Amino acid sequence: MEIQNRREFLKVTGLAAAGGMLTLNACSTGAPLAAGTPVSPDVKLKVGLIGCGGRGTGAANQALSADPNVELTAVADIFDDKPTETLNLLSMRHGEKVNVPEENIFIGFDAYQKVIDSGIDVVLLAGPSRFRPKHLEAAVDAGLHIFCEKPVAVDAPGARRVYEAVRKAKEANLSLVGGLCWRYEYPKRAFYDRILDGDVGEIRSIYNTYNTGAARVIESNQNWTEAQHQLRNWIYYNWISGDHIVEQAVHSIDFMQWAMGDQYPVSAVGTGGRQVRTEDIYGNIYDHFAITYQYANGAKGFHFSRQQPNCENSYMAEIFGTRGTGVAPASGEHIIRARREWSYDGEQNNMYQTQHDELFASIRQGRPKNDGEFITTSTMLAIMGRMAAYTGREITWEQALNSTESLGPEIHEWDDVLPISSLSVAMPGVTEFT
């Protein structure tokens, strides 16, 4: 499960509660790395963090653990309380590897660019999903190696921007590791290798789920503006998060895509709504989705996701082929039942750490690693599913990818944040496809 907040970070890393202020040291800057060429272990890799929430803090922890000669030199967030908390936590774990002077702590909507321009080699993109295309484009244009959280967009115009940035990153020999972390878990790698090798035969259907409890709401401080409330609780506003099918359940949609060899489906139909989370504090997102994806070869993918408390949870993929079946849960035994039964009994790993281990190894070796295409396609499939649910209509891949619907504007300052009064909840059969 992803580290979503500082309490989970403390639990995972074994850190005690933060106390005292971080001692900030000066850092040096140098010329950009020559992308696509080996980097000596003697060269210190400078890392910048954009987005100091729980996932960003976790990603920085993993990046600093991935290579012995790496340091964090710049951080950015739109809220001024976030960087101090993150830096205190990381300094307790990594000591002198956290080398961020006061002048490299950037606050505001332009802070991302200041981190990118600060002389770093690697950037960690972990802000709210709405910002991902802009941040990714800027990082590629600056020639940086990238860790980029999922999802990479919240709407089709954003996804098209990311596809182009991914293309440019490949041409520039930049490493780009994406936040679909299960592709880095050893049991799933072994499982999907067998699926793609044909152990269950031709795939006819895939059932995938992300049914979980309700996410936390951060109660508003009386001094917060409406815009600050939205961006503190960004997961509840579809124009910032993409809705939970995009922000969270993209993982289980990626299970389906992985099994299908990353070919995209031809169409999707579905439904969803707000059954339990109906109060205004839950923004304008749904609390459940049910989507059927149709592939060109006749296979179907059945996706279910739910964020409702006190219900049966499920986070897994079940694959049904012409020769057998396979089951891959988020945690638990990975099994293939076919002519020759198989279950994973190999090494276990921390997939979050493996992502960064492989990212930094690719940089050192001069062998760029790029997850961009599959993370963008899986994001686009989640967006396509949301479109089908919101409208109640069948949506083709071409319609979805070429949609002109933008869920919201670029955010350059606080005044750009949409007023809550302007946000509506989609109604299947009423909301139109754009």
N, C-alpha and C positions, 0 to 999 in steps of 0.2 A: 504494500500500500504506500502511496506517496506521502512524504512528510509535508503536511499542510500547515503546521504551526510550530511555534518555538517549543511548546511542551513536548511535541513528538520528536523534535530535533534533540532535545535534552535526553529523552528516553533512548533514542537510537544511538547517539554518540556517547552516552554515559557521562555527559558533563553535569556539573553541579549548577545551581542557579547562579546567574551572573551577578558579580559583585565588584564594585569599583569601576573606575574608568580605564579604558584601554590606553596604553602608552603608544602614541603614534610616532613612527619614525619616518625620516625622509626617504624617498625612493628616487632612483635614477630612471631616466628614459633613454631609449636607444632607437636605432633604425629598425623598421619592420623586418620580420623574418623573410627570407627568400622562400616563398611557398613552393612546395614540391621538392625541396632538397633537404637532406638530413640535417638535423640540428644537434650539435654536440651536447652531451650531458653537462658540459661545463657552462653552457649558455643558460642563464636564468630566464625562465618564461614568466612574463608578467601577465597577470590575470585581472580583468575588470568584471564587476558584478553589476548588472542592471536589474533591479527588483529585489528588495531586501525583505521579502516575506519569508514564510517558512520554507517553501520550495527553493527560493533563491539561496537562503542560508544553507540548506542541505546540499545544494549543488556546489556552493563554494567550499563547503567542508570536504566533499568528495574530490573536487579539483585539487585542493591543497594536499590531499592524501594520495593523489595519483602519480606524483612525480617528486623526487627528492629535491629538485632544484627549480621550484616554482614559488611565486609569492603573489599575494593579493595586493594590488597597488591602487585601486580606485573603485568606488562604489557609487551607485545612484539610486534614488527613489523619489517619488513625488511627495512623500511624507517625511518630515524632518526627524521623527522619533525612530524610524525604522533602522537607519544605518548604524546608530549607536548600539542598539540591541544586537544587531547582527555582528558587528565588529567585536563586541565584548564576548559573545559566545565563541566566535571563531578564534580569538586570541587565546582563550583558555585552552583550546585544543591544539592550536598550531603555533603559538608563540611568535617568533620572529618572522614566520612566513606571512603573517598579517602585517603589512608594511604600508599603511595608508595614512599619508599626512592629511592634516585638516583641509588643505587646499584641494585634495582629491576626493573629498566627500561632497557629492553634488546633489542638490535638491531641486525638484521642479520638473516640468514637462520637457525641458530641453536638456535635462541632466544626462540622458542616455548618450547624447552626442558628445558631451564633455568627457564622459568615460571613454568613449571610442577614440577621442582625439588626445587622450592623456599619455600615449606612448606604450600601450599594452600590446600583447601578442595574441591573447585569447580572451574572448568575451563570453560571459554567461548571460543569456537572455531569459529572464524569469519574471518579467512584469505581467500585468493582466493581458489576456489574449488579444484584446483590441489593438494593442500597441505592437504586436509581433511583426506584421509585415514591414512597418516603418523601421523598427529596430534592426530587423534582419537585413533589409536593404542597405542601411547605413553601415552595418558591420562588414558586409561583403564589399561595398564600395571602398572601405578603408583597408581591405586586404587582411582582415583578421580571421583567425580560426575561431570556430563558434560551437558552443553548446546552446541549443535552442529548445526550450520547453515546448511541450504540446499544449493545446493545438496551435497551429501556426497561423490561423486566421479565424474569423468569425463569420465571414460571408464570402461569396464567390469573387467579387473584385479583389478582396484581400488575398485569396488563394491564388489568383492569377499573378498577382505581384510576387508572391512567394515562389511560384514555379519559375518565374524569370530570375529571381535572386538565386535560386538553386542552380539554374543553368550557368549564371555568371560565376558562382562559387566553384563549380566544376572546371570551368575554363581557366580560372585563376589558381587551380590546384590548392584550394582551401579545404580544410577538414570542417565538416558540419555534422555533428552528432545530434540527433533529435531525441526528444523526451519520451518517445514510446518505449519505455524502459523494458517491457517484457521481451523485446527482441534481444536483450542482453542477458536474459536469465538462462542458465545452462540447461535445466530440464526442458524448457520450451524450445530452445534451439534444437535439442536432440529430437524432441517430439515432432516439430514441424519439418525437420530434415526428412524424417520417415514419411510424413504425410506427402511432402512434395516428391519423394521418391516413389510414391504409388503404393505404399503399404496397405491403404484402405481402398485402393482402386480409384476409379473416377469419382470425384466428389459430386454428390447429388444434392445435399443440403447441409447447412451449418446453422446451428442454434447457438447464439451467443448472448450473454446477459451481463448487465451491470446493475443489479438490484441491491440497493444499500439503504442505510438510514438517512435521516435528514442532516444536511450540513449546518454548521453553526452560523448564527446571525450575530454580528457584532453590534451591540446596542449603541445607539447614537449618543455621543456626548452633546450636552446642551449648547456647546460652543461650535459644534460642527455646522457647516453649511450643508445644504441639500446635496451639492456636488461632492463634498467630502464624504458624506454618508454613502453615496453610490459607489465611490471608488474604494472605500473601506470594505464594502459588501459587494464587490464587483461581480461575484459569481451569480448573484441573483438578478442581474440585468442583462438581457440577451444581447444588447448592442455592445456590451463590454466583454462578455464571456462566451457568447454563442449559444447559450442555454446548456444544461448539463449533459445533453447527448453529445455536444461538441467538446465542452470543457473537460468532462470526466469520462463519459462512456465511449469516447473515441478509442480508448484502450481495447474494449471488447470488439468494437468494429474492426480494429486492426488485427485482432485474432482471426477474424473472418478473412480479411484481406491477405494475411500471411498464408493461410491455407490455400487460397485461390491464386497464389503466385503473383499477387499484386495486380491482377487484371481488374479493371473497374467494372461494376455491373452496368447493365443497359438502362435499368429503371428502378424506381422504388415507389412503393405505396405505404401508407401508414396512418397512424393516429396518435393522439396523446392529449394531455390536458392538465389542469390543476384540480385535483380531487381533494387533497388534504391541505396543501399549502396555499390557501386562498387569501390570507391577510396581506395587507399592503407591505408589511416588512419583508415579504418574500419577492419583492420586485415584480417582474413580469415574465418569469420563466415557468415552464411546466414542471410537474413533479413525476410524470411518467410518459414513456414513449413505447410504441410497438411498431416496428418497421419490417417490411418484407422487401428484400433486394432480389432482383432478377438478373441472372448472368446470361451471357450470350449462348453458353452451352446448355442451357436449361436448368442449371443448378440454382437453388434458392438459398438466400441467407435470411435467417429470422433473428432480428435483434429486439431485445427487451431491456429497457433501463428504467429504474424507478428510484426516487429518493423519498421514501416514506418510512416513518418510524414504526416499530412494533410489527413488522412484516417479515416474511421469509426472505432472506438474502441469498443472492446467487451472483457469482462472478466467475464466468467460465466460458469455454467453447466446447461444444459437442459436434463432431464431424461424422457425417454418414456417407459412406462410399459404396461402390458396387462390390467390394470385397470384404468390407468390415467397417468398424467404427473406431473413433478416437475421442478421448476425453482429456481436456487440458484445463484444470481449474487454476484460479489465481494462486491458490496454495493447496497442497495435497498431492495425491498420486497421479502421475501422468500415465495413461494406459492406452494401448492400441489392442483392439480385439479383432483379429483377422485370422487367416490360416495359420499365421505364426504370431502368437500373442507376445506383447512386449510391454514392459513398464520401466520407467526410468529408475536406475539405481546408481547413478554416477554422482559426481561432485556437485555440491550446492554452492551458490555464490550470492553475493549482494549485488543485484543487477544495477543498482544506482552507482555503486563504486566501479563496476565493470565498464559502464558507459564512459566514465572519465579515464579509467585506466587505458582503454582502447583509444580514446580521443588523443590523450597525450602521447601514447606510443606512436600513433600515426604521425603526429607532428615531429617527434624525434627521428622517426625512420624516414621521413620525407615521402610517405605513402598516404596521400590524402584519403580520408574516409568520409563519405557523403551519404547521409540518410535522407537527404532532402526530398527525393521523389516519393518514397513510400510514406513519409510522415505528412506530406502535402496531400497525397491522394487519399489517405485514410481520414485526414481532416475534412477533405472535400466530400467524402462519403457521409460523414456525420452531418455536415451542412445539408447535403442532399436529403438525408433522412428527416432532418428538422423541417425542411421545406415541404416534404410530403405530409408530415404530421400537421404542420401549421395550416396548410391549405386543404388537406383531405383529398388532394388530387394525385394522380400518377405523375411523377417527375422523371424525365429521362436524364441520363448523364449529361448529354449535350445541353439540355435546358438548364440544368443546375450549374454546370461549369460556366456557361455564358450568361448567367443571370446578371442583371444590372442592379439587383437589390443590394443596397448598402444599409446595414442596420443602424448606422450612426455616422457622425462626422469624424474627421481627424480631430484629436484633442491636442491643442497647442497651449491652452491655458484653462483655468477653472471655468471661465464663462462659456467654454465650448461644450461642457457637460450638459446633456439633454435634461430638461426639467422633468421630474417624475410625473407631473401632470400630463406630459405629452406622450408617455409610454402606455401602450395598450397591450392586452393579452391576446394572442392570436386565437382565432376561432375556426376550427376545421369546417370547410364548406362555406365560410364567410370570407376569411382572409384570402386575398388573391395572390397568385404567383406573379412575381415581377421578373 
